[in-house]
Every structure is written in structure tokens, then in C-alpha cells.
Amino acid sequence: MSSAHKNLSIFSTDNLPDISKRRFAIITAEWNAEITYALTAGAIKTLLAHGALSENVVRVTVPGSYELTFAAQKMAQKYTIDAVICIGCVIQGETKHNDYINHAVAQGLTNVSLKYDKPVIFGVLTPNTEQQALDRAGGIHGNKGDEAAITAIKMLAFQPERSDLPF
């Protein structure tokens, strides 16, 4: 179902893994900050609500969505990070820049996930207008940051916990 008819903050939370010993990196693009910071707040709130410890959530920022891929690779290569959540927003605008950026970021994050064998979540909004972005950053369609966090949690079900971390 399209997000035009769905609240992004409504999802199944059945059988979520224990994340109390898991570490998350959240990378936020500064471009469209009003939107991306709201998405990040939603992701953090969701992680904490489902058992993550605040000290196990590392936050970093990058200038724009295009830079998410490089930062995701740097965070994913850290042994202590279990999942990476990438938050950005690329609004259509008058040019096709969004097509190039969105494709590059989606492909880049997929490659990082496969290279480091850990979840790297695409939490990048790709709306046509700023209002559509606001509607998905805590507005009438919920918060895509919530969805990104739940996706990271669910994907950790595929990753065994490491018993050698000092928790």
C-alpha cells in the first residue's frame, strides 16, 4: 500500500529480538535538517522504546544524503556497531538531481550492508515536495524514522549476538 494511505509509524512489533546489548549508528544528513532531525528523533525514540540503551545509540551527521554511503561504510566497519540507520531527505525540486542522488545512495547502502554483513537501513525520504516530507517526518503519515528503526531491529534477528563485547 502506498504511504499516501498508510501511517508509517504503524507496523508489526511481534517477535522482535532483544536489542538491549546491540549498538546502533544513526547517520543523519544535515540537508533538509527540519525533516531529517525529526526522522532521527523518531528513530531514537523507537529504538529506546524497544529496549536499546541510549549509550548504545551513536549519532553522527553528514552534510547531505549523498554522503550517507561513506559514513555508513565507516560505521559498519566498526566491530562494535550491529546496525546502521541512514536518515536523509532528497526533495524532487525542479531538476533531476534527486534521481541520481537517490539511486547512488540506495545502491551504495546496499553495497555497504553486503560488504560488512550487517543491516544498513535506507531511511531516506524521496518526496516530490517539502510538505510530503513533513507529512512523513512526524506528520499525517507518521514518522519514517520509526519505520527505519523497526527495520533495523527486525534485521538484527538475522545476526547472532556477539558474546565477546564488554556489556
Summary of the structure (lengths in Angstrom):
residues: 167
radius of gyration: 15.2
end to end distance: 40.4
largest distance: 50.9
contacts: 543
relative contact order: 0.23
helix: 46%
strand: 18%
